Amino acid sequence: MPFIKIEAGKMSKEQKLKLQAGFTKLASETLGINESAFTVLIKENEQENWGVGGKCLSDILASKGNQNQP
C-alpha cells in the first residue's frame, strides 16, 4: 500500500481534503497505481515545534507580524 505523508502547519479541513485528493491523483497517475491503494497522512505541526536559523518559527513570524509565512 503506497503511503504519502505531508507535514505542514495548521490548515483547514478544505485544505486537507484538497491536498489529499491532489497528492493521491498525482501519485496514482505517476506510478500507475489505482488511487484506492493510497493512504495519505497529514501531520500538522505547531509553529513552536519548528526552528529556523536557530530561532523559534512562532517568534520569527510574530516579529514580522505574520503568523502564516516565514
C-alpha positions in Angstrom: 0.0 0.0 0.0 1.6 3.3 -1.1 1.9 5.9 1.7 2.1 9.6 1.4 3.0 11.8 4.4 2.6 15.5 4.5 3.9 17.7 7.3 2.8 21.3 7.5 1.4 24.0 9.8 -2.3 24.2 10.7 -4.7 24.1 7.9 -8.5 24.0 7.3 -10.4 20.8 6.6 -10.9 22.0 3.0 -7.2 22.5 2.5 -6.5 19.0 3.8 -9.1 17.4 1.5 -7.6 19.3 -1.5 -4.1 18.1 -0.6 -5.3 14.5 0.0 -7.1 14.4 -3.4 -4.3 16.2 -5.3 -1.4 14.2 -4.0 -3.3 10.9 -4.4 -4.2 11.7 -8.0 -0.7 12.8 -9.0 0.9 9.8 -7.3 -1.6 7.4 -9.0 -1.0 8.9 -12.4 2.8 8.9 -12.0 3.1 5.4 -10.6 0.2 3.8 -12.5 -1.4 2.6 -9.2 -5.1 2.8 -8.5 -6.0 5.8 -6.2 -7.8 3.5 -3.8 -4.4 1.9 -2.9 -3.0 5.1 -1.4 -3.0 6.2 2.2 -2.4 9.9 3.0 -1.3 11.1 6.4 -1.3 14.8 7.2 0.6 15.8 10.3 0.0 19.3 11.5 2.8 20.9 13.4 2.6 23.9 15.8 4.9 26.8 14.9 6.6 26.4 18.3 7.9 23.0 17.1 9.9 24.4 14.2 13.2 26.2 14.4 14.6 28.3 11.5 18.1 29.7 11.8 18.3 28.7 15.5 15.1 30.6 16.3 11.6 29.5 17.0 9.3 29.9 14.0 6.5 31.4 16.0 8.8 34.1 17.3 10.1 34.9 13.8 6.6 35.2 12.5 5.4 37.3 15.4 8.3 39.7 14.9 7.2 40.1 11.3 3.6 40.5 12.2 2.7 37.4 10.2 1.5 34.1 11.7 1.3 32.2 8.4 4.5 32.6 6.4 8.2 32.7 7.4 
